[in-house]
Amino acid sequence: MQGEHWKDASVPQIHFRHVGARGTPAAVLQKLNGQVAAILQNADVREQFGKLGITPLSMSPEKFAQHVRSEIAVYRRIVKQAGIPLQ
């Protein structure tokens, strides 16, 4: 990346994710998600992300799990079509 900011890299999306270890109680995940979502709504935080060309978004743990499953399916097809061997 030559530029100083993500927006200079011509990358359409960057994903920053927080995850818990398998077996983390749902209540803990919900609380963590709620706290991060609240932080991402803070005007100062949004301004700092904006300076980097980042639009912070938040989603529920359930929606995130659905998104990950969808992404796995997409990349599984790409790997298969490209004939990339699994290691």
Buried (B, 14 or more C-beta within 10 A) or exposed (E): EEEEEBBEEEEEEEEEEEEEEEEEEEEEBEEBBEEEBEEBEEEEEBEEBEEEBBEBEBEEBEEBEEEEEEEEEEEEEEEEEEEEEEE
